[in-house]
Amino acid sequence: MASYSIGDAERLLGVRSHVIRYWEKEVSLIQPRKDISGRKKYSGRDLRLLLRLKHLLYERRFTIEGAREQLIREMSGLDSELRAELEEIRFALMDLFFTGRGGDGDL
């Protein structure tokens, strides 16, 4: 299972780490694990939730409370087969994002 650092999350989301930490605190669905040295590691699921949260907040103009409730509704309302298929596609796109970069780290 792939895990990503907070720096990876910053690059993917285009927001600073303190914003990500605030979102984690407000949306309990996002649950990064800590590695042996205490650094947070985000799963693909965490990053997908963060991407959706950013969309709800910045594009759809939800409040953080409204966005949290919307995420919960979305997670409980999708057909399980459709959700699994979407998860596979999202994971493949995130994998491409992190492995498809040039050697200098630029996108």
Buried (B, 14 or more C-beta within 10 A) or exposed (E): EBBBBBEBBBBBBEBEBEBBBEBBEEBEBBEBEEEEEEEBBBBBBBBBBBBBBBEBBEEEEBEBEEBBBBBEEEEEEEEEEEEEEEBEEBBEEBEEBEEEEEEEEEE
